[in-house]
Amino acid sequence: MIGGNVELTVYNKLSYDKNEIGEVEASNSEGEKIMGFLDYISGSADLSKFHAKVEESTHIFICDYADNAWMFNSAVTKCNVSGYGEFQILLVDDPMGLHQHIEVYLKYIGDLHSVM
């Protein structure tokens, strides 16, 4: 069992609504919350230059294996990691199909509460 020290909250896309000026916006709701570990990915290697989703990733979230539908649903594209901000979900991997843990490759989008 991996456990974890941060919580990942998945955003579910519910529908597309029009705002007050007529633009179409996706409305999201919070979905499942999962405990795990978040790690920063740094460095580069020529061997991985063709793995675009992995190369584009800024962080990796590692958690216990669970047979959750969101993990393999391509419509789920965003998440929030408590204390770290919003991320785009690029790839969800069950390494070698062993069902021991899940690796979620993430791209940092930003912190909703920061002012730049």
N, C-alpha and C positions, 0 to 999 in steps of 0.2 A: 504494500500500500504506500503510495507516494505522499498523500496528504497535501500540504501546501501552506503558503503564507499570504497569498493574495487571492481575491475572488474575481473571476471573469464572469461578466453578465452579457449574455447574448441578446442582441436586438432582433426581434421578429418583424419583418415587413408585413403590415396588415393590409394597407390599401393605399391608393393614391387619391389625394384630395386636392381641391383647388383652394389657394389662399385668397386673401381679400383683394389681390390685384389680378387674379385669374391664372396664376402660375400653378403648375401641377407639382405637388410635393408628396413624397412618400411619408406616411405616418408610421412610426415605429412604436412597438411596445417592448417592455423588458420581458425577456424570456427566462430561460434556465440560468441558475447561478452555479458555478463550479469552482471548487478550491484547487489550487495548483501553484506552480512556481513560474515566475516570469524571468526570462534571461535576455540580456542584450546580445545581439549578434554583431560582431565586428570582424574586420579583416576581409581579405579577398583572396581568391585562389583561381588560377586559370582553369582548373579542372571543373569548376562549377559555373562557368560563364554561360552555359547553355540552359541551365536550370533557372529560368527567369523568375518564377514565383519564389524560389528559395533565395536567389540572389537579391531580389527586391525587398525581402523581409528585413525588418529592423529588430524584431524580437521573436522569441519563441516561448510559448506557454506549454508547460508539461503538466499533465494531470493523469489521474487514475483512469483506466479504461472503463468506459460505460457504453452500452449500446444505445446511445441517444440519437434520435432522428435528426436533430439539428446539426450534428457533426458531419453528416454526409448529405446535407441539404444545400444545394448551391444557391438557394435564395437568401440564405443567411450570410450576410457579408460584413456586418459590423458587430463590434463588441466593446465593452468598457471594462478596463481592469482597475479595480479599486485603488485609488491613489496615484495612478499612472496616466489616465486619460483614455481617449478613444483610439481604437485600432480597426483596421480593415483586416478581415480574415482572408488570407491568400490560399492556404492549403491546410487540410486536416489529414494527419497521417497516423495510421496504426502500424508502426514499424514492423516489417516482415510478417504482418498479420498474426502476431503472437498474442494479441489482446492483453498485454501487460500494462501499457500506458498509451496515451495519445499525445502527439506533438501537434500543436496548432501554430503555424507560421503566420506572423502578424506584421503589418506595416503600420507604423505610428501615424495617426492622422492629426492628433492634437489634444490638448487639454481643454475641456469645455469651460473650465473656470479660470484659465489664465488670461491675462490681458497683455497683448503685445503692442 
